[in-house]
């Protein structure tokens, strides 16, 4: 089975603040993983690196065998932000889906 995520000695600093310090992990494809930790533990920073929104200060990050900063890899990644701009209260799920964005250039989700 291939790996969904693989990081080696991943580090991210914001000025003098060390958000991640030497994170190495492997998540096999098909595995369900949760991240728990207090505020400031680096959970959001790790997700930002995994989905290609930020670059690591050092170390390597791979998703589906590729670099999450490359477009070809990013087509296999989906993320939901912490705060969603939901429509007016009482709107149905079908309304939300039918009113959402469409991406005609994509043929569907890819998997690793």
C-alpha positions as CSV (number, residue, x, y, z in Angstrom):
1,X,0.0,0.0,0.0
2,X,1.3,3.5,-0.8
3,X,1.7,6.3,1.6
4,X,-0.7,9.2,1.7
5,X,1.6,11.4,3.7
6,X,5.3,11.2,4.4
7,X,7.3,13.9,6.2
8,X,10.9,13.8,7.3
9,X,12.4,16.2,9.9
10,X,9.8,18.9,9.0
11,X,10.4,22.3,10.6
12,X,8.6,25.6,10.2
13,X,9.6,28.9,11.9
14,X,7.8,32.2,11.9
15,X,10.6,34.6,12.9
16,X,11.7,33.5,16.4
17,X,8.7,31.2,16.9
18,X,9.3,27.6,16.1
19,X,5.9,26.2,15.1
20,X,7.1,22.7,14.1
21,X,10.4,21.1,15.2
22,X,11.5,17.9,13.5
23,X,8.1,16.3,12.6
24,X,8.6,12.9,10.9
25,X,5.6,10.8,10.1
26,X,4.1,8.4,7.6
27,X,0.4,7.9,7.0
28,X,-0.5,5.0,4.8
29,X,-3.2,5.4,2.2
30,X,-6.6,4.5,3.7
31,X,-5.6,5.3,7.2
32,X,-7.8,7.7,9.3
33,X,-5.8,10.1,11.5
34,X,-6.8,12.8,13.9
35,X,-4.5,15.5,15.4
36,X,-5.0,16.6,19.0
37,X,-3.1,19.3,20.8
38,X,-3.5,22.6,22.6
39,X,-3.6,25.9,20.8
40,X,-0.2,26.7,19.4
41,X,0.9,23.1,19.1
42,X,1.4,23.3,15.3
43,X,-1.6,21.4,14.1
44,X,-2.7,24.1,11.6
45,X,0.9,24.7,10.5
46,X,1.3,21.0,9.7
47,X,-2.0,21.0,7.7
48,X,-0.9,24.1,5.8
49,X,2.4,22.4,4.9
50,X,0.6,19.2,3.9
51,X,-1.8,21.0,1.5
52,X,0.9,23.2,0.0
53,X,-0.2,26.5,1.5
54,X,3.2,27.1,3.2
55,X,6.7,26.0,2.6
56,X,8.7,24.2,5.3
57,X,11.7,26.0,6.8
58,X,13.5,22.7,6.4
59,X,12.7,19.0,6.0
60,X,10.6,17.3,3.4
61,X,6.9,16.8,2.9
62,X,5.3,14.5,0.4
63,X,1.6,13.8,-0.3
64,X,0.5,11.0,-2.6
65,X,4.1,10.6,-3.6
66,X,4.5,14.2,-4.8
67,X,5.2,17.7,-3.5
68,X,2.0,19.4,-2.3
69,X,3.3,22.7,-3.7
70,X,3.1,21.2,-7.3
71,X,-0.2,21.5,-9.2
72,X,-0.3,17.8,-10.2
73,X,-0.2,16.8,-6.5
74,X,-2.7,19.4,-5.4
75,X,-5.4,18.0,-7.5
76,X,-5.5,15.0,-5.1
77,X,-5.8,17.2,-2.0
78,X,-9.0,18.6,-0.5
79,X,-9.2,20.7,2.7
80,X,-12.1,22.4,4.5
81,X,-11.2,25.6,6.3
82,X,-11.9,26.1,10.0
83,X,-14.7,28.5,9.4
84,X,-17.1,28.0,6.6
85,X,-19.2,30.9,5.2
86,X,-22.6,29.1,5.5
87,X,-25.6,30.7,3.8
88,X,-28.6,32.0,5.6
89,X,-29.9,29.9,8.4
90,X,-32.4,27.2,7.3
91,X,-30.8,26.8,3.8
92,X,-31.0,23.1,2.8
93,X,-28.0,21.0,1.9
94,X,-29.3,20.6,-1.6
95,X,-29.4,24.4,-2.0
96,X,-25.8,24.6,-0.7
97,X,-24.6,22.0,-3.1
98,X,-26.4,23.5,-6.1
99,X,-25.2,27.0,-5.3
100,X,-21.6,25.9,-4.8
101,X,-18.7,26.4,-7.2
102,X,-18.2,24.1,-10.1
103,X,-14.9,23.1,-11.6
104,X,-15.5,22.0,-15.2
105,X,-11.7,21.5,-15.9
106,X,-11.5,18.7,-13.3
107,X,-12.6,15.2,-14.2
108,X,-13.2,14.2,-10.6
109,X,-11.2,13.5,-7.5
110,X,-7.9,11.7,-7.8
111,X,-6.5,9.2,-5.3
112,X,-3.0,8.2,-4.4
